[in-house]
Amino acid sequence: MKIAITTSDGIKVDQHFGKADSFHIYEIKNGDIKAIEKRVVTPYCASDSSDQPSADHEYSIDRLSAVYEEIKDCKVLYTKQIGDKPMNGLNNLGIIVKPCNCQIESIVGCDGLCK
């Protein structure tokens, strides 16, 4: 199973979904986690005129679709934080969203909402 993670360092889930400019893709197989690749994206919260975060964080199906296209082969997204609308949008598209702040090496079995 492929998963996507928002991380700045490849060690811990530490980025907000909307501010992430990349997703680290991992495969979980037989209880082991293996890094596959890093996919660069325009952050979901980027304004339409620049790559800087939008001040109002207004929901955008177009921006969500662009991010979805980069992670659509993943079953689960682990992210430090995400708004309700983008989370529901991804869930409706078949990606389970699990807010957490785990160390990536111990993410197998994480049910989300960890401290």
Backbone as a chain_set.jsonl record, in Angstrom:
{"seq": "MKIAITTSDGIKVDQHFGKADSFHIYEIKNGDIKAIEKRVVTPYCASDSSDQPSADHEYSIDRLSAVYEEIKDCKVLYTKQIGDKPMNGLNNLGIIVKPCNCQIESIVGCDGLCK", "coords": {"N": [[0.844, -1.176, 0.0], [0.576, 2.18, -0.892], [1.482, 5.256, 0.661], [1.129, 8.756, 1.409], [3.049, 11.408, 2.761], [3.33, 14.412, 4.604], [6.172, 16.049, 5.112], [9.024, 17.797, 6.277], [11.566, 16.959, 6.595], [11.847, 14.239, 6.157], [11.813, 12.615, 8.333], [9.895, 13.028, 10.336], [6.326, 13.476, 10.55], [5.491, 16.57, 9.872], [4.412, 18.768, 8.605], [1.877, 21.083, 7.56], [-0.873, 20.25, 5.56], [-1.819, 22.13, 3.604], [0.348, 23.822, 3.268], [2.396, 22.322, 2.38], [4.941, 21.713, 0.056], [5.711, 19.5, -1.141], [5.27, 15.939, -1.277], [6.138, 13.08, 0.436], [6.46, 9.86, -0.63], [5.682, 6.637, 0.389], [5.931, 3.076, 0.725], [4.044, 0.626, 2.296], [4.51, -2.559, 3.338], [3.976, -5.798, 4.407], [4.241, -4.947, 7.081], [6.478, -3.328, 7.034], [8.04, -0.197, 6.241], [8.903, 1.689, 3.426], [10.739, 4.144, 1.747], [9.819, 5.681, -1.292], [9.634, 7.846, -3.196], [9.869, 11.431, -3.7], [7.451, 13.825, -4.291], [7.0, 16.805, -5.877], [4.897, 19.614, -5.445], [2.62, 22.347, -6.145], [1.844, 24.209, -3.374], [-1.262, 23.586, -1.689], [-2.491, 25.763, -0.373], [-1.425, 27.879, -1.726], [-1.583, 31.063, -3.227], [-3.453, 32.112, -6.113], [-1.861, 33.677, -7.691], [0.779, 33.434, -6.972], [3.385, 31.419, -5.427], [3.178, 31.728, -2.761], [1.578, 31.228, 0.431], [-1.953, 31.575, 0.554], [-3.698, 34.17, 2.164], [-6.34, 33.934, 3.07], [-6.961, 31.259, 2.921], [-8.937, 30.075, 1.371], [-11.19, 27.569, 0.293], [-10.509, 25.546, -2.495], [-11.465, 23.735, -5.179], [-10.073, 23.326, -7.514], [-7.338, 23.668, -6.826], [-7.173, 21.628, -4.939], [-7.673, 19.429, -6.565], [-5.386, 19.478, -8.177], [-3.371, 18.81, -6.346], [-4.335, 16.315, -5.558], [-4.023, 14.847, -7.952], [-1.309, 14.322, -7.886], [-1.006, 12.563, -5.762], [-2.81, 10.519, -6.004], [-2.514, 7.76, -6.253], [-2.077, 6.855, -3.761], [-3.218, 5.355, -0.745], [-3.52, 6.405, 1.79], [-3.083, 9.507, 3.479], [-0.827, 11.02, 5.552], [-0.618, 13.73, 7.631], [0.367, 16.7, 9.355], [-1.539, 18.681, 9.915], [-4.749, 19.648, 8.641], [-7.34, 21.292, 6.884], [-10.938, 21.039, 7.329], [-12.507, 21.005, 4.924], [-10.652, 20.422, 2.73], [-9.819, 17.932, 3.721], [-12.199, 16.413, 3.769], [-12.729, 16.515, 1.04], [-10.555, 15.039, -0.043], [-11.034, 12.577, 1.224], [-13.484, 11.933, 0.0], [-12.541, 11.462, -2.525], [-11.254, 9.123, -2.209], [-8.931, 8.943, -0.668], [-7.699, 8.291, 2.444], [-7.393, 10.407, 5.162], [-5.128, 11.052, 7.696], [-4.514, 12.88, 10.373], [-1.533, 13.519, 12.064], [1.529, 13.373, 14.023], [3.68, 11.654, 13.914], [6.863, 9.919, 14.103], [8.272, 8.979, 11.082], [9.364, 6.429, 10.756], [7.931, 4.944, 12.592], [5.325, 4.905, 11.764], [3.717, 2.889, 10.756], [0.777, 1.33, 11.462], [-0.231, 3.539, 12.769], [-3.067, 5.274, 13.783], [-3.826, 7.805, 13.357], [-4.415, 11.171, 14.64], [-2.493, 11.265, 16.651], [-0.346, 12.082, 19.407]], "CA": [[0.0, 0.0, 0.0], [1.312, 3.442, -0.926], [0.995, 6.339, 1.496], [1.764, 10.056, 1.213], [3.349, 12.047, 4.046], [3.849, 15.778, 4.553], [7.336, 16.115, 5.993], [10.077, 18.704, 5.805], [12.881, 16.361, 6.788], [11.846, 12.801, 5.907], [11.931, 11.92, 9.612], [8.677, 13.187, 11.12], [5.188, 14.142, 9.934], [5.615, 17.87, 10.53], [3.938, 19.871, 7.769], [0.464, 21.297, 7.301], [-1.216, 19.856, 4.197], [-1.943, 23.266, 2.71], [1.624, 24.502, 3.067], [3.382, 21.359, 1.869], [5.321, 21.866, -1.348], [6.05, 18.168, -1.63], [4.758, 14.793, -0.539], [7.032, 11.936, 0.419], [5.666, 8.664, -0.896], [6.234, 5.43, 0.993], [5.162, 1.853, 0.556], [3.968, -0.231, 3.479], [4.324, -3.943, 2.905], [4.332, -6.767, 5.454], [4.616, -4.251, 8.302], [7.672, -2.505, 6.84], [7.831, 1.033, 5.486], [10.036, 1.949, 2.541], [10.634, 5.376, 0.967], [9.8, 5.459, -2.735], [9.985, 9.061, -3.919], [9.369, 12.726, -3.256], [6.715, 14.467, -5.378], [6.906, 18.245, -5.675], [3.601, 20.171, -5.83], [2.316, 23.708, -5.724], [1.078, 24.052, -2.126], [-2.706, 23.776, -1.779], [-2.85, 27.106, 0.093], [-0.775, 28.925, -2.519], [-2.536, 31.945, -3.9], [-3.488, 31.858, -7.554], [-0.897, 34.513, -8.392], [2.156, 33.148, -6.56], [3.532, 30.208, -4.632], [3.055, 32.072, -1.348], [0.279, 30.824, 0.968], [-3.057, 32.525, 0.492], [-4.039, 34.628, 3.506], [-7.676, 33.524, 3.499], [-7.056, 29.795, 2.86], [-10.228, 29.735, 0.796], [-11.255, 26.244, -0.316], [-10.465, 25.555, -3.952], [-11.497, 22.397, -5.762], [-9.024, 23.25, -8.524], [-6.047, 23.426, -6.154], [-7.236, 20.291, -4.344], [-7.54, 18.466, -7.673], [-3.981, 19.46, -8.606], [-2.626, 18.022, -5.351], [-4.841, 14.947, -5.668], [-3.41, 14.196, -9.11], [0.051, 13.895, -7.523], [-0.994, 11.522, -4.714], [-4.007, 9.693, -6.174], [-2.201, 6.344, -6.146], [-1.857, 6.565, -2.341], [-4.437, 5.022, -0.003], [-3.585, 7.185, 3.023], [-2.25, 10.697, 3.616], [-0.495, 11.424, 6.919], [-0.255, 15.135, 7.627], [0.293, 17.284, 10.697], [-2.793, 19.407, 10.056], [-5.464, 19.855, 7.385], [-8.678, 21.838, 7.075], [-12.04, 20.091, 7.144], [-12.949, 20.895, 3.53], [-9.748, 19.603, 1.927], [-9.821, 16.558, 4.235], [-13.403, 15.759, 3.255], [-12.551, 16.365, -0.401], [-9.667, 13.896, -0.3], [-11.758, 11.368, 1.628], [-14.464, 11.641, -1.048], [-11.8, 10.979, -3.691], [-10.713, 7.801, -1.891], [-7.702, 8.978, 0.128], [-7.955, 8.423, 3.877], [-6.513, 11.407, 5.746], [-4.852, 10.81, 9.108], [-3.674, 13.896, 11.002], [-0.646, 12.958, 13.089], [2.885, 13.929, 14.048], [4.549, 10.506, 14.19], [8.113, 9.667, 13.408], [7.904, 8.17, 9.921], [9.763, 5.026, 10.958], [6.955, 4.251, 13.441], [3.986, 5.26, 11.287], [2.95, 1.683, 10.487], [-0.169, 1.098, 12.55], [-0.743, 4.796, 13.303], [-4.469, 5.476, 13.43], [-4.057, 9.246, 13.256], [-4.682, 11.928, 15.855], [-1.496, 10.947, 17.678], [0.269, 13.223, 20.115]], "C": [[0.889, 1.239, 0.0], [0.639, 4.457, -0.006], [1.754, 7.616, 1.138], [1.937, 10.704, 2.581], [3.821, 13.471, 3.789], [4.948, 15.893, 5.6], [8.366, 17.065, 5.402], [11.44, 18.035, 5.809], [12.958, 14.862, 6.511], [11.962, 11.976, 7.171], [10.608, 11.912, 10.369], [7.583, 13.839, 10.271], [5.094, 15.513, 10.601], [5.117, 19.04, 9.69], [2.422, 19.877, 7.644], [0.212, 20.947, 5.843], [-1.175, 21.035, 3.228], [-0.65, 23.981, 2.406], [2.7, 23.598, 2.469], [3.664, 21.593, 0.391], [5.829, 20.554, -1.936], [5.383, 17.123, -0.737], [5.777, 13.676, -0.673], [6.151, 10.695, 0.317], [6.416, 7.45, -0.356], [5.349, 4.251, 0.628], [5.213, 1.081, 1.863], [3.634, -1.628, 2.983], [4.827, -4.865, 4.005], [4.847, -6.088, 6.722], [5.87, -3.405, 8.211], [7.322, -1.279, 6.007], [9.1, 1.343, 4.695], [9.773, 3.224, 1.748], [10.697, 5.047, -0.515], [10.281, 6.703, -3.479], [9.429, 10.293, -3.223], [8.714, 13.388, -4.452], [6.503, 15.941, -5.033], [5.568, 18.744, -6.22], [3.57, 21.667, -5.544], [1.47, 23.568, -4.468], [-0.407, 24.369, -2.32], [-3.111, 25.193, -1.39], [-2.147, 28.213, -0.672], [-1.853, 29.786, -3.162], [-2.471, 31.663, -5.398], [-2.412, 32.624, -8.313], [0.551, 34.256, -7.993], [2.193, 31.852, -5.779], [3.458, 30.484, -3.137], [1.681, 31.641, -0.839], [-0.746, 31.951, 0.874], [-3.479, 32.895, 1.909], [-5.383, 34.098, 3.972], [-7.881, 32.006, 3.479], [-8.4, 29.33, 2.299], [-10.161, 28.381, 0.098], [-11.285, 26.368, -1.837], [-10.43, 24.128, -4.47], [-10.41, 22.242, -6.818], [-7.664, 22.962, -7.9], [-6.027, 22.045, -5.508], [-7.053, 19.229, -5.425], [-6.097, 18.351, -8.144], [-3.128, 18.645, -7.64], [-3.043, 16.557, -5.444], [-4.184, 14.196, -6.822], [-2.011, 13.672, -8.792], [0.078, 12.747, -6.52], [-2.134, 10.519, -4.874], [-3.749, 8.189, -6.103], [-1.948, 5.917, -4.695], [-3.195, 6.307, -1.647], [-4.631, 5.937, 1.196], [-2.656, 8.388, 2.904], [-2.071, 10.966, 5.101], [0.004, 12.854, 6.856], [-0.438, 15.712, 9.025], [-1.053, 17.968, 10.926], [-3.404, 19.603, 8.681], [-6.839, 20.415, 7.722], [-9.748, 20.795, 6.783], [-12.435, 19.912, 5.684], [-11.962, 20.122, 2.669], [-9.698, 18.141, 2.403], [-11.038, 15.8, 3.7], [-13.308, 15.544, 1.754], [-11.675, 15.181, -0.753], [-10.336, 12.582, 0.09], [-12.757, 10.961, 0.552], [-13.81, 11.113, -2.32], [-11.085, 9.649, -3.416], [-9.405, 7.781, -1.132], [-8.08, 9.21, 1.586], [-6.926, 9.383, 4.451], [-6.373, 11.137, 7.235], [-3.936, 11.903, 9.645], [-2.822, 13.259, 12.099], [0.674, 13.71, 13.09], [3.891, 12.858, 14.432], [5.934, 10.665, 13.567], [7.756, 8.728, 12.258], [8.252, 6.702, 10.122], [8.764, 4.252, 11.814], [5.521, 4.5, 13.0], [3.12, 4.037, 10.989], [2.061, 1.416, 11.712], [-0.715, 2.37, 13.179], [-2.178, 4.977, 12.843], [-4.835, 6.95, 13.283], [-4.358, 9.855, 14.598], [-3.712, 11.614, 16.985], [-0.927, 12.224, 18.285], [1.772, 13.079, 20.117]], "O": [[1.832, 1.34, 0.785], [-0.586, 4.516, 0.099], [2.874, 7.565, 0.631], [1.08, 10.568, 3.454], [4.61, 13.718, 2.877], [4.694, 15.844, 6.803], [8.554, 17.126, 4.187], [12.359, 18.475, 5.12], [14.034, 14.274, 6.62], [12.184, 10.767, 7.103], [10.241, 10.904, 10.973], [7.869, 14.647, 9.388], [4.672, 15.618, 11.753], [5.377, 20.194, 10.033], [1.774, 18.831, 7.625], [1.006, 21.312, 4.976], [-0.567, 20.949, 2.161], [-0.55, 24.676, 1.395], [3.78, 24.061, 2.101], [2.744, 21.663, -0.424], [6.31, 20.503, -3.068], [4.991, 17.399, 0.397], [6.226, 13.366, -1.776], [5.213, 10.518, 1.094], [7.607, 7.263, -0.607], [4.181, 4.409, 0.272], [6.275, 0.903, 2.458], [2.628, -1.853, 2.31], [5.956, -4.733, 4.477], [5.774, -6.583, 7.364], [6.289, -2.819, 9.209], [6.42, -1.321, 5.171], [10.213, 1.271, 5.217], [8.71, 3.373, 1.145], [11.52, 4.24, -0.948], [11.209, 6.636, -4.285], [8.632, 10.203, -2.29], [9.329, 13.507, -5.512], [5.895, 16.269, -4.014], [5.149, 18.354, -7.31], [4.396, 22.184, -4.793], [0.46, 22.864, -4.496], [-0.76, 25.31, -3.031], [-3.996, 25.769, -2.022], [-2.263, 29.381, -0.301], [-2.897, 29.29, -3.585], [-1.524, 31.04, -5.878], [-2.081, 32.273, -9.446], [1.464, 34.804, -8.612], [1.153, 31.255, -5.502], [3.654, 29.576, -2.33], [0.71, 31.68, -1.596], [-0.431, 33.122, 1.089], [-3.604, 32.019, 2.764], [-5.553, 33.833, 5.162], [-8.896, 31.524, 3.982], [-8.929, 28.301, 2.718], [-9.194, 28.082, -0.603], [-12.005, 27.201, -2.388], [-9.471, 23.396, -4.224], [-9.879, 21.147, -7.002], [-6.922, 22.109, -8.389], [-5.001, 21.365, -5.519], [-6.352, 18.239, -5.213], [-5.633, 17.26, -8.473], [-2.263, 17.878, -8.064], [-2.197, 15.663, -5.412], [-3.826, 13.027, -6.676], [-1.579, 12.676, -9.373], [1.074, 12.03, -6.43], [-2.395, 9.742, -3.956], [-4.689, 7.419, -5.911], [-1.64, 4.755, -4.433], [-4.188, 6.974, -1.938], [-5.764, 6.221, 1.585], [-1.583, 8.303, 2.306], [-3.051, 11.124, 5.828], [0.94, 13.16, 6.117], [-1.297, 15.263, 9.784], [-1.639, 17.849, 12.002], [-2.694, 19.71, 7.681], [-7.432, 20.048, 8.737], [-9.507, 19.808, 6.088], [-12.674, 18.787, 5.245], [-12.385, 19.234, 1.929], [-9.554, 17.226, 1.593], [-10.909, 14.669, 3.232], [-13.75, 14.515, 1.243], [-12.002, 14.405, -1.651], [-10.221, 11.587, -0.626], [-12.87, 9.78, 0.224], [-14.443, 10.402, -3.101], [-10.397, 9.117, -4.287], [-8.813, 6.715, -0.961], [-8.71, 10.214, 1.917], [-5.724, 9.201, 4.254], [-7.367, 11.007, 7.95], [-2.728, 11.874, 9.412], [-3.338, 12.545, 12.959], [0.902, 14.583, 12.252], [4.834, 13.116, 15.18], [6.134, 11.441, 12.633], [7.006, 7.772, 12.456], [7.501, 5.825, 9.696], [8.748, 3.022, 11.77], [4.594, 4.321, 13.79], [1.895, 4.15, 10.974], [2.544, 1.295, 12.837], [-1.586, 2.293, 14.046], [-2.476, 4.849, 11.655], [-6.002, 7.297, 13.108], [-4.536, 9.142, 15.586], [-4.081, 11.692, 18.157], [-1.037, 13.306, 17.71], [2.473, 13.932, 20.661]]}, "num_chains": 1, "name": "protein.A"}
